[in-house]
Amino acid sequence: MTAKILTMGELIRTLRHRAKLSQTDLAKVVGVHFSSISRWERDQLIEEMRIKHLRRIATATSVSFSDLLDACRFYEVYSNPISPVLASNSQN
């Protein structure tokens, strides 16, 4: 069985569902409008997400901040084709 790599939006949605929170509930905890949660879950405007938002998402969904941050870094490396990590590997 192959593991699926989740997008950042899919990860947020999965964590929110697992915590049994609505988008509105999570938005209140994170301190944003529910439309921001909706956009993030659709991988739109992810660049507007701040560290404070990630910390609050981690707390609200009972995930350690470091685990969530690691998932974010993993997502960034594998979703960004111009990533320095990928660029240096492609030259070999």
N, C-alpha and C positions, 0 to 999 in steps of 0.2 A: 504494500500500500504506500503510495507516494503522498507526502505531506504537501498541502497547498500553501503557497506563500500568500499571505493576506496583504492587501493594500492597507495603507494607514486607515482609510475610511472603513474598510471591512473589519479591521481590528477594533476600532472604536465602537462600531455597531455591535460586534460580537460581545465585547466587554459590557456594553450597556445592557444588552439583552440578558446576559448571564447575571447581572446585578438586578434585573427586573426593574429597570428604570425607563421611563419614557424620555423622549428627547427633551421635553419641557422640564422634567425633574433634573436631568443631567445638566441642562443649561443653567438652572437656578444654582446648582452647586458650583458649576464652573465659573459662573458670573458673566454669561454671554446670552444673547437672544437664542431662542430655540432654532431659529433659521441657520445660525452658525453651526450648531450640532448637525443639522440636516445636511448642510453643504460639506462639512468635514467628512461625514459618513459617505458622501458621494464623491469623495476625493477632489472636492472643489475648495479653493481658497485655503488649502492646508498650510500655505506659507504664512497665513495670518495667525496661526496657532502659536502661542507663546509657551515658554517653559512653565509659567504659572498655570496655564490651562492644562498642560500635561500632568502637573502635580495634582491638580484638583480632580482630573479624570481618574488618575491612579487611585487616589483616596476614595472617590465615590464608587469605584468598581472593585475595591479591595485587591488591587494589584500593587506590587512594590513599584515605586517610582523608577528605580534602576532597571527593573525588567521592562517597563514600558519604554524607557529611554533607549534601551538596547534594541527593542523592536523597531523603534523609530529610526535608529541608525542603520539597522539591517535593511529596512524599507528604502531609506535614502540611497544606500550603496547600490542596491539591486534594481531600483526603479529609475535611476538617473544615468542615462547612457554616457554623459560626459563626466561622470564621477572620476576623480583622480585615481582611485583604486582600480576601476575598470580600465581606464586609459593606460595605466602602467602595465596592467596584465595583458592587454591586447598587443602591446609592442613586442612581447616575448615570442 
